[in-house]
Amino acid sequence: MRQRLVRRYAAERRFRRSGLAAVVLSIGVLAFLLMSMAASGWRGFVEQRIALPLDVAASASAGEMEDAVAMAAEAAYGADGLDYISESAWKTVRDAFRADSSLAGTSVVIPVPVSSTLSTALRGSGPETLVAAAQRLDAEGKISTHLNTHFLTGADGTDPSAVGIWGAFKGSLFTMLVTIVLAFPIGVLAAIYLEEFAPRGRWTDLIEVSINNLAAVPSIIFGLLGLSIFLNTMGLPRSAPLVGGMTLALMTLPVIVIAGRSAIKAVPPSIRDAALGVGASPVQAVAHHVLPAALPGIMTGSIIGMARALGETAPLLMIGMRAFITTPPDGISSPSSVLPVQIFLWSDEISRGFVEKTSAAIIVLLAFLLAMNAGAVYLRNRFEIRW
């Protein structure tokens, strides 16, 4: 008996140590992921600029200003000067002249974004001649580092130094809005009916099994379904948050139904019995007593399901949300991209300047996901009722 007792205690200690090791390993993997993303993505939030002396007339058109900036770069830095500035450098000059009209017609020095090749050379990567030139310009004080506000306010483009994440971020917001508006009420009503009012029988069991199976269906199947129904049959606009949200709503519905049923089932039967005992109808008992008590669990499951939908790429690729969109969407029917698809498209670009932009976009997506999960934890703790 003593030997068996010693073995049981030893097994319990091993089990506790195994659990602690699993927790430490999970935290370590998460920390490694966040640190690696931060190490490679922080450069996407800053930009290097090179001082460019120029003199542009007040009445210069866009084409004339672009030519003037190109000539100023060659005049200041030689034949290779045009390779030092980004393709959108003239837009920075245009915005500076619009902000201060007194600069027109005068000789001024305006910091403009460097090209992606020069930005890579500043980190010691690339041809030796370009790296040496970048180091020389940096030592002479011609290169300065600024916060890349355009990355947070711009949209997609062909120049990696001028792309932004706001268009895809706004598209994700619109898509999630459509998803939650459609999936949440339908999923909650379905969960209430199946748990509280549906008669027990063969058809109800079949519906429950089907919902559980739908929750495990690969997401690309829902993309094919959205392509077939919403685009080919209904003729809705391609690459729009409306279609993306409807497709993701189909994918999120089973998750919300399952989470809703679990939350409703966790409400003690005494709540229902007390409501019925004082004269409430079954619908009133559910709407006024059971549903408010189950709402924290329903909302937590719904937000987690929405967070999963936010990171999906395959179903959105199937409905055409991989288009090249250079302007942020104005509404749910405007052409748009979303964060996961934008990351996918940038990761497939040849230019090395898109590498840091891809990592920075991943950081934005992770921050979005963490914010949604933090909201789920807050709602659960804020409205949870302990029995």
C-alpha positions as CSV (number, residue, x, y, z in Angstrom):
1,M,0.0,0.0,0.0
2,R,2.8,2.4,0.8
3,Q,4.5,1.6,-2.4
4,R,1.3,2.2,-4.4
5,L,0.9,5.5,-2.5
6,V,4.4,6.6,-3.4
7,R,3.9,5.7,-7.1
8,R,0.6,7.7,-7.2
9,Y,2.2,10.8,-5.7
10,A,5.2,10.5,-8.1
11,A,2.8,10.2,-11.0
12,E,0.9,13.3,-9.8
13,R,4.2,15.2,-9.6
14,R,5.1,14.1,-13.1
15,F,1.7,15.2,-14.4
16,R,2.0,18.6,-12.8
17,R,5.5,19.1,-14.2
18,S,4.3,18.0,-17.7
19,G,1.5,20.5,-17.5
20,L,3.8,23.3,-16.4
21,A,6.3,22.4,-19.2
22,A,3.5,22.5,-21.8
23,V,2.5,26.0,-20.6
24,V,6.1,27.2,-20.6
25,L,6.6,25.8,-24.1
26,S,3.4,27.5,-25.4
27,I,4.4,30.8,-23.9
28,G,7.9,30.4,-25.4
29,V,6.6,29.7,-28.9
30,L,4.2,32.6,-28.7
31,A,7.0,34.9,-27.5
32,F,9.3,33.7,-30.3
33,L,6.6,34.4,-32.9
34,L,5.9,37.9,-31.6
35,M,9.6,38.7,-31.3
36,S,10.5,37.5,-34.7
37,M,7.6,39.4,-36.3
38,A,8.6,42.6,-34.4
39,A,12.3,42.2,-35.3
40,S,11.5,41.9,-39.0
41,G,8.4,44.1,-39.2
42,W,9.3,47.3,-37.3
43,R,11.1,48.6,-40.3
44,G,7.8,48.8,-42.1
45,F,6.6,51.5,-39.8
46,V,9.6,53.7,-40.5
47,E,11.1,55.1,-43.7
48,Q,14.4,56.5,-44.7
49,R,14.4,59.8,-46.6
50,I,17.1,61.5,-48.6
51,A,17.6,65.3,-48.7
52,L,16.7,66.6,-52.2
53,P,17.5,70.2,-53.2
54,L,15.2,71.5,-55.9
55,D,13.4,74.5,-57.3
56,V,9.9,73.9,-58.7
57,A,7.6,76.6,-60.2
58,A,4.3,77.3,-58.6
59,S,2.4,76.4,-61.7
60,A,4.1,73.0,-62.3
61,S,1.8,70.2,-63.3
62,A,2.1,66.7,-62.0
63,G,4.2,65.6,-65.0
64,E,6.4,68.6,-64.8
65,M,6.9,68.1,-61.1
66,E,7.9,64.5,-61.6
67,D,10.4,65.5,-64.2
68,A,11.8,68.3,-62.0
69,V,12.3,65.9,-59.1
70,A,14.1,63.4,-61.4
71,M,16.4,66.1,-62.7
72,A,17.0,67.4,-59.2
73,A,18.0,63.9,-58.0
74,E,20.5,63.5,-60.9
75,A,21.9,67.0,-60.3
76,A,22.4,66.4,-56.6
77,Y,23.7,62.8,-56.7
78,G,24.9,62.1,-60.2
79,A,23.7,59.7,-62.8
80,D,22.6,57.2,-60.1
81,G,20.6,59.8,-58.2
82,L,17.3,58.7,-59.8
83,D,17.9,55.2,-58.4
84,Y,18.2,56.7,-54.9
85,I,14.7,58.1,-54.7
86,S,11.4,56.2,-54.8
87,E,8.9,56.3,-57.7
88,S,6.5,58.3,-55.5
89,A,9.1,60.9,-54.4
90,W,7.4,63.6,-56.5
91,K,4.2,63.1,-54.6
92,T,6.0,64.0,-51.4
93,V,7.2,67.1,-53.0
94,R,3.7,67.9,-54.3
95,D,2.3,67.5,-50.8
96,A,5.0,69.7,-49.3
97,F,4.2,72.5,-51.8
98,R,0.5,72.2,-51.2
99,A,1.0,72.4,-47.4
100,D,3.3,75.5,-47.8
101,S,2.7,77.5,-51.0
102,S,5.6,79.8,-50.2
103,L,8.1,77.0,-51.2
104,A,7.1,77.3,-54.9
105,G,9.7,79.1,-57.0
106,T,12.4,79.0,-54.3
107,S,15.4,76.7,-53.7
108,V,14.5,74.3,-50.9
109,V,15.7,71.0,-49.6
110,I,12.9,68.5,-49.1
111,P,13.4,65.0,-47.6
112,V,11.9,62.5,-50.0
113,P,11.5,58.7,-49.5
114,V,14.5,56.6,-50.7
115,S,14.0,53.7,-53.2
116,S,13.6,50.2,-51.9
117,T,17.0,49.2,-53.3
118,L,18.7,52.0,-51.4
119,S,16.7,51.2,-48.3
120,T,18.0,47.6,-48.5
121,A,21.5,48.8,-49.1
122,L,21.4,50.9,-46.0
123,R,21.0,47.6,-44.1
124,G,24.1,46.2,-45.8
125,S,22.4,44.1,-48.4
126,G,22.8,44.4,-52.1
127,P,25.6,45.3,-54.6
128,E,28.8,46.5,-52.9
129,T,28.8,49.8,-54.8
130,L,25.3,50.6,-53.8
131,V,26.0,49.6,-50.2
132,A,29.1,51.9,-50.2
133,A,27.1,54.7,-51.6
134,A,24.4,54.3,-49.1
135,Q,26.9,54.3,-46.2
136,R,28.5,57.4,-47.6
137,L,25.2,59.2,-47.9
138,D,24.3,58.2,-44.3
139,A,27.7,59.4,-43.0
140,E,27.2,62.7,-44.7
141,G,23.9,63.2,-43.0
142,K,21.9,63.0,-46.2
143,I,19.7,60.1,-44.9
144,S,17.2,60.6,-42.2
145,T,14.7,58.3,-40.6
146,H,11.0,59.2,-40.1
147,L,7.8,57.5,-39.0
148,N,6.1,56.1,-42.0
149,T,2.6,57.5,-41.5
150,H,1.7,56.6,-45.1
151,F,1.9,52.9,-44.3
152,L,-1.0,53.4,-41.9
153,T,-3.0,55.7,-44.1
154,G,-2.3,54.5,-47.7
155,A,-3.4,51.6,-49.9
156,D,-1.7,49.1,-52.2
157,G,0.7,50.1,-54.9
158,T,3.6,48.9,-57.0
159,D,6.3,50.9,-55.2
160,P,7.1,49.2,-51.8
161,S,8.2,52.6,-50.3
162,A,4.7,54.0,-51.0
163,V,2.3,51.2,-50.1
164,G,-0.1,51.3,-47.1
165,I,-2.2,49.1,-45.1
166,W,-5.3,51.3,-44.5
167,G,-7.1,50.1,-47.6
168,A,-6.9,46.4,-46.6
169,F,-7.6,47.3,-42.9
170,K,-10.7,49.2,-43.9
171,G,-11.8,46.3,-46.1
172,S,-11.3,43.9,-43.2
173,L,-13.5,46.2,-41.0
174,F,-16.3,46.3,-43.5
175,T,-16.1,42.5,-44.1
176,M,-16.2,41.8,-40.4
177,L,-19.1,44.2,-40.0
178,V,-21.1,42.3,-42.6
179,T,-20.1,39.0,-41.1
180,I,-21.2,39.8,-37.6
181,V,-24.5,41.5,-38.7
182,L,-25.5,38.3,-40.6
183,A,-24.0,35.5,-38.5
184,F,-24.6,36.7,-35.0
185,P,-28.5,37.0,-34.9
186,I,-29.0,34.0,-37.2
187,G,-26.6,31.9,-35.1
188,V,-28.1,32.9,-31.8
189,L,-31.7,32.3,-32.9
190,A,-30.7,28.9,-34.3
191,A,-29.0,28.0,-31.0
192,I,-32.0,29.1,-29.0
193,Y,-34.4,27.1,-31.1
194,L,-32.3,23.9,-31.1
195,E,-31.7,24.1,-27.4
196,E,-35.0,25.3,-26.0
197,F,-37.8,24.7,-28.5
198,A,-36.9,22.0,-31.1
199,P,-38.7,18.7,-30.6
200,R,-36.3,15.8,-30.0
201,G,-36.3,13.4,-32.9
202,R,-34.5,12.2,-35.9
203,W,-34.6,15.5,-37.8
204,T,-33.3,17.5,-34.9
205,D,-30.4,15.0,-34.4
206,L,-29.6,15.2,-38.1
207,I,-29.5,19.0,-38.0
208,E,-27.2,18.9,-34.9
209,V,-24.8,16.5,-36.6
210,S,-24.8,18.6,-39.8
211,I,-24.0,21.8,-37.8
212,N,-21.1,20.0,-36.0
213,N,-19.8,18.7,-39.4
214,L,-20.1,22.2,-41.0
215,A,-17.8,23.6,-38.2
216,A,-15.1,21.2,-39.4
217,V,-15.4,21.8,-43.2
218,P,-12.3,23.4,-44.8
219,S,-12.8,27.1,-45.4
220,I,-12.1,26.9,-49.1
221,I,-15.4,24.9,-49.5
222,F,-17.2,28.0,-48.2
223,G,-15.3,30.1,-50.7
224,L,-16.5,27.8,-53.5
225,L,-20.1,28.1,-52.1
226,G,-19.8,31.9,-52.1
227,L,-18.5,31.9,-55.6
228,S,-21.3,29.7,-56.8
229,I,-24.2,31.4,-55.0
230,F,-23.3,35.1,-54.4
231,L,-21.3,35.7,-57.6
232,N,-22.4,33.3,-60.3
233,T,-26.1,33.1,-59.3
234,M,-26.9,36.3,-57.5
235,G,-24.5,38.5,-59.5
236,L,-23.2,40.5,-56.6
237,P,-20.1,42.6,-57.1
238,R,-16.8,40.7,-57.1
239,S,-14.1,41.6,-54.6
240,A,-16.5,43.5,-52.3
241,P,-16.7,43.3,-48.5
242,L,-20.4,42.5,-48.9
243,V,-19.7,39.2,-50.7
244,G,-16.7,38.5,-48.4
245,G,-18.7,39.1,-45.3
246,M,-21.6,36.9,-46.5
247,T,-19.1,34.1,-47.3
248,L,-17.4,34.3,-43.9
249,A,-20.8,34.5,-42.3
250,L,-21.6,31.0,-43.7
251,M,-18.3,29.8,-42.3
252,T,-18.8,31.4,-38.9
253,L,-22.5,30.4,-38.4
254,P,-21.7,26.8,-37.2
255,V,-19.2,28.1,-34.6
256,I,-21.7,30.6,-33.2
257,V,-24.5,28.0,-33.1
258,I,-22.3,25.5,-31.2
259,A,-21.0,28.2,-28.8
260,G,-24.5,29.5,-28.3
261,R,-25.9,26.1,-27.4
262,S,-23.1,25.5,-24.9
263,A,-23.7,28.8,-23.2
264,I,-27.5,28.3,-23.1
265,K,-27.1,24.8,-21.7
266,A,-24.8,26.1,-19.0
267,V,-27.7,28.2,-17.6
268,P,-29.1,26.4,-14.5
269,P,-32.6,24.9,-15.1
270,S,-33.8,26.7,-11.9
271,I,-33.7,30.0,-13.9
272,R,-36.2,28.7,-16.4
273,D,-38.4,27.0,-13.7
274,A,-38.5,30.2,-11.7
275,A,-39.6,32.3,-14.7
276,L,-42.2,29.8,-15.7
277,G,-43.4,29.5,-12.1
278,V,-44.3,33.2,-11.9
279,G,-46.3,33.1,-15.1
280,A,-43.8,33.8,-17.9
281,S,-44.3,32.1,-21.2
282,P,-41.5,29.9,-22.6
283,V,-40.5,32.6,-25.0
284,Q,-40.4,35.2,-22.2
285,A,-38.5,32.9,-20.0
286,V,-35.8,32.5,-22.6
287,A,-35.7,36.1,-23.8
288,H,-35.8,37.8,-20.4
289,H,-33.9,35.3,-18.2
290,V,-32.0,32.6,-20.1
291,L,-30.6,34.6,-22.9
292,P,-29.2,37.5,-20.8
293,A,-27.5,34.9,-18.5
294,A,-26.0,33.1,-21.5
295,L,-25.0,36.2,-23.5
296,P,-21.4,36.5,-22.2
297,G,-20.6,32.9,-23.3
298,I,-22.4,33.5,-26.7
299,M,-20.5,36.8,-27.3
300,T,-17.2,35.2,-26.3
301,G,-17.7,32.3,-28.8
302,S,-18.9,34.7,-31.5
303,I,-15.8,37.0,-31.2
304,I,-13.5,34.0,-31.3
305,G,-15.3,32.7,-34.4
306,M,-14.9,36.2,-35.9
307,A,-11.2,36.2,-35.1
308,R,-10.9,33.0,-36.9
309,A,-12.8,34.4,-39.9
310,L,-10.5,37.5,-39.9
311,G,-7.5,35.4,-40.6
312,E,-9.0,33.4,-43.4
313,T,-7.5,33.8,-46.9
314,A,-8.7,30.8,-49.0
315,P,-12.5,31.7,-49.2
316,L,-11.7,35.3,-50.0
317,L,-9.4,34.3,-52.8
318,M,-12.1,32.2,-54.3
319,I,-14.5,35.2,-54.5
320,G,-11.9,37.4,-56.1
321,M,-10.7,39.6,-53.2
322,R,-7.2,39.5,-54.5
323,A,-7.6,42.4,-56.9
324,F,-5.1,45.2,-57.1
325,I,-7.0,48.0,-55.2
326,T,-5.2,51.3,-54.9
327,T,-7.9,53.3,-53.1
328,P,-9.6,52.4,-49.7
329,P,-13.2,51.2,-50.1
330,D,-16.0,53.7,-49.5
331,G,-18.6,51.0,-48.5
332,I,-19.4,47.4,-48.4
333,S,-20.0,47.2,-52.1
334,S,-16.8,48.9,-53.2
335,P,-13.8,46.9,-54.5
336,S,-11.5,46.0,-51.6
337,S,-8.9,43.8,-50.3
338,V,-8.5,42.4,-46.7
339,L,-5.5,42.1,-44.4
340,P,-4.8,38.3,-44.9
341,V,-5.0,38.6,-48.7
342,Q,-2.9,41.8,-48.7
343,I,-0.2,39.9,-46.8
344,F,-0.4,37.0,-49.3
345,L,-0.1,39.3,-52.2
346,W,2.9,41.3,-50.8
347,S,4.7,38.0,-49.8
348,D,4.5,37.0,-53.5
349,E,6.2,40.2,-54.8
350,I,9.7,40.0,-56.3
351,S,10.9,43.3,-54.8
352,R,12.8,42.9,-51.6
353,G,11.2,46.1,-50.3
354,F,7.9,44.3,-49.8
355,V,9.5,41.9,-47.2
356,E,9.4,44.4,-44.4
357,K,6.0,45.6,-45.4
358,T,4.7,42.1,-45.3
359,S,6.0,41.6,-41.7
360,A,4.6,45.0,-40.7
361,A,1.2,44.0,-42.1
362,I,1.4,40.7,-40.1
363,I,2.0,42.8,-37.0
364,V,-1.1,44.9,-37.7
365,L,-3.2,41.7,-38.3
366,L,-1.9,40.1,-35.0
367,A,-2.7,43.3,-33.2
368,F,-6.3,43.2,-34.6
369,L,-6.6,39.5,-33.6
370,L,-5.3,40.2,-30.1
371,A,-7.7,43.1,-29.7
372,M,-10.6,41.0,-30.7
373,N,-9.6,38.2,-28.3
374,A,-9.0,40.7,-25.5
375,G,-12.5,42.0,-26.1
376,A,-13.9,38.5,-25.8
377,V,-12.1,38.1,-22.4
378,Y,-13.3,41.4,-21.2
379,L,-16.9,40.7,-22.1
380,R,-16.8,37.3,-20.5
381,N,-15.4,38.7,-17.2
382,R,-17.6,41.8,-17.3
383,F,-20.9,40.0,-17.8
384,E,-20.2,36.5,-16.5
385,I,-22.6,35.3,-13.8
386,R,-21.3,32.7,-11.4
387,W,-23.8,30.1,-10.1
